[in-house]
Amino acid sequence: MCRPAFVVAAAALVALLGSASPTRAADPVALCHKTVVKQLEKYKKDYIKNHIKCLDKENTGDIAGPCPDALANAKIGLTKIKVKANIAKKCTLDLLTNDIGYRSDCAYGPVTSGIGGTCAVKSVASVNDFTDCMQCWKEAEFARFAATLYASHAQEICGANLDDTSPVCASLGCASPVPDQRDLGSGGEYDCQRFVAKAGFNYLRKREQTLEKCLLAGGTLGSCLDDPIIQLKLAKAETQKETLISKKCSNYDPTAAVPFCCKTTGNDCVVVADRAACGTAGGTVQEGKTCDPGTLKCTNPAGAKPLTWWDSCPTNDPCPGPTMNDDSDLSNCVDSVADGVVGNLLCLQFPNKGACPTPVPTSTP
């Protein structure tokens, strides 16, 4: 079947115009910046996921710990390599430092005797160096948040110290008294702690992603936080966090020192100084109960069940803060710490978007 001549001519003209139209090239600066943000988001997701898996298994006795164990570190290390390669494909050092405004050194925080000193003195002589720098500071914030949520493993996560001397974590702030450091077993308060961690990490991820998307689209942190649509999204993330924590923790109160009973025979008990002393005395630790010194019987303490957590929220101001009494206080604390962590992460990734205390981090000469 023959096609009419005018149809053939029109088709040829369309093809010619299509081939003659120039292809709009992606803005290399925007592409580089978007790649940095998205790749570091992937790294955060994998880092957090593997920490959660490890800590949950350690709590239930499925692995010995400490966390992250060799398997978790191997998976995190593999993701770190992939992220570094993907950023190097889309970025040059000139784009990063001159066009986007990242520092030409890694001094994004004070040089401390802990992880701050490790990160701050890193060289930024290549794109790979830049990614190492970003990952170092972000790991310190992730670890700080993990140690806050998994309060019963805070010292394990941070390498014993919880202040600026920690070789792993950014300072937790006012972290005294330190909660009982132990595995929580399965069920009971472990389920509550597990849901606190899940809700906290989900909230942090959603808050950061929502603000990152707005900032990448050209907004400033101030304009993004004032945007009614952004506010609705952040409020939804807040509600989801509260609902998830309430699901397993509505009958738990946070406390650094959870009571226990050193049970001997039947319901008899002995009064001991700590859990280790109970084993020495030939008893068995029964969590959530106390040994009545008058009857020497294990009894239930008054009030809600205790959750091994912080007496007051571990932030820098005020120190110490008000005592936390219930799951609502606990949820508000997760908010406070998560919002601070997200603020620090956004400052790292958006140096010219009003996300930092100063407009542009100034590099050393």
C-alpha positions, 0 to 999 in steps of 0.5 A: 500500500502506497502512502500519500506523498504529503504524509511521507514528506511530513514524516521526513520533516519531523524526523529531520527536526527531531535529529536537528534538535539539540539534546539538553545536557544535564547541569554537571554541578547539579548532577554531581551534587545530587549524586553525592546526596543520593549515594550518601543516602544509600550508604546511611541506609545500609549502615543503619540496616546492618547495625540494627540487624546485628544489635537485635541478634545480639540482644536475643543471643543469636550472636555473641557480639560486639556489633557491628560484627565481621559480617556487618562490617563486610557489608558496610565496607562493600557499600562504602566502595560502591558509593565512592565509585558512583560519586567519582563517576559524576564529580570532579574535585573542582565541581565539589569544592569550587562550584558546590562549595564543599571544603577543600579540607575535612575540618567540618568539626573540632579536632578532638581526641576521638572520632572528630580528630580522626575525621577533621585531619583527613586529606581531601586531595581527590574525589575519593578523599572527599567521599571518605571525609563525608562518610567519616563525619556521617558515620560518627552521627549515625553511631551517635544515634544508634547508641542513643536508641540502643541505650543498653549497648551504647558503650559497645557501639561507641567504643566505651566512651560517650563523649568527644573522646569516643573513637566511633560516635559523635558526642552523645551530650549529657549521657550520665548516668549510663544505662545498664549495659547488657543484652535484653533477651527476647520479648518484653523490654527488648521488643520495646527497644527494638521498636524505638530503634525502628521508629527512630531510624525511620523518622530520621530517614524520612526527615532527612530525605524530605528536606534533601529533596527540597534543598536539591530543588533549589530551596534553602533550609529555612524556606523548606521548613516553612513550606506547608507541604514539607510541614505536612510530610514531617508531621506525618513522619512524626505521627508514624514514629509516635504510633510505632513507639506506642505500639510496644512501649505504652506500658514501659517507662525509661530508666537507666537502672532497671530493677532485677531480682536475684532468685534462688529457690522458688520465689526466694531471693538474695539482695546483691549489688549487681547482676554479676554478683547474683551469678557469684551468689548462685542465683538467677537474674529475674528482670523487672522484679525486685528482692524485697529485703524484708521477705526476701521474695521476688516482687513486682515493682510499683508502676509501669514496666521499666525499659533500659534507657536514659533517665534524661534525654542525652542532648547537650542542652540542658544537661542534665535535662528533665527526667523522662517518665513515660513513652511520650517523653521517650518519643520526644527525646528521639525527636530531639536527637534525630532532628539534631543529627539531621541538621548536622548531616544537612550542613555537611551536604548542603554548605550553601543552603542555609543548613550550616551555622555559617553560610559557607564552611571556610576551607583552610588556606 
